[in-house]
Amino acid sequence: MADAPKPAGKGGFGRGRRGRRGGRGGGDRVKEEWMPVTKLGRLVKDGRIRKLEEIYLHSLPIKEPQIIDHFFKDTELKDEVMKIMPVQKATSAGERTRFKAFVVVGDSNGHIGLGVKCSKEVANAMRSAIVLAKLALIPVRRGYWGTKLGAPHTVPCKVTGKCGSVRVRLIPAPKGTGLVGSPVSKKLLSLAGVNDCFTCSIGQTKTMGNFVKAVFAALGKTYGYLTPDLWEETRLLKDPYQEHSDFLANAGAKEITA
């Protein structure tokens, strides 16, 4: 009986069924279709809102990262992992270690976002930080130094950002100067689309997280200063929610009936 032939198709220790799985990836994965769950997402997917600036103009909160992906192609929006650091918490069972990721996304054309996330695994922290960076995407205003020739190339005025003990100041620079600063500030400014800029920083800049947040806060203040070229009256249109209220009402009714 020991030399009896084994049944066909079944090897020892149950290894004969392994070939049916098709690997860990499960074959070619089909990209899931985006099903918006917010009013803003429904308007963007239907093409009622054509530009991202319309969302910023009415200060509408972005709750879905697919909204940002809708306006930017995969090659336009770039992400950069600035730092991954372990953080610990003392518990009754000992110390619990997690990983904190700082990720910056930008299109090098006036948009930048910063995301910070903690997770037990590095991959999950990076993935979640990218999502949060897309949700925190802000517009960056660019200006000129001296004569207004060509495209905007620097920050419009001196702006300062702070986080913790770190203070970062961005100063306009003439064309051809480049980005004068640390590698971290250069990376953020390039992702924001700023070509020429002087930087000045004080405090404990060795703390990477606070330094990145300070530079991001300074870039966010570029639209906060009202320069004379913005004194003209801006005629606001209707709010997108009010303008397309009929479409949103019908969309909501269809979901309820479905």
Secondary structure, DSSP 8 states (H G I E B T S, - for coil): -TT----TT--GGGGGGGGGS-TTTTSS---------SHHHHHHHTTS---HHHHHHTT-----HHHHHHHS-TTTSEEEEEEEEEEEEEETTEEEEEEEEEEEEE-SSSEEEEEEEEESSHHHHHHHHHHHHHHT-EE---B-SSS--SS--B-SS-EEEEETTEEEEEEE--TT--EES-HHHHHHHHHHT--SEEEEEES-TT-HHHHHHHHHHHHHGGGTS--GGG-S-------HHHHTHHHHHHHHHHHHH-
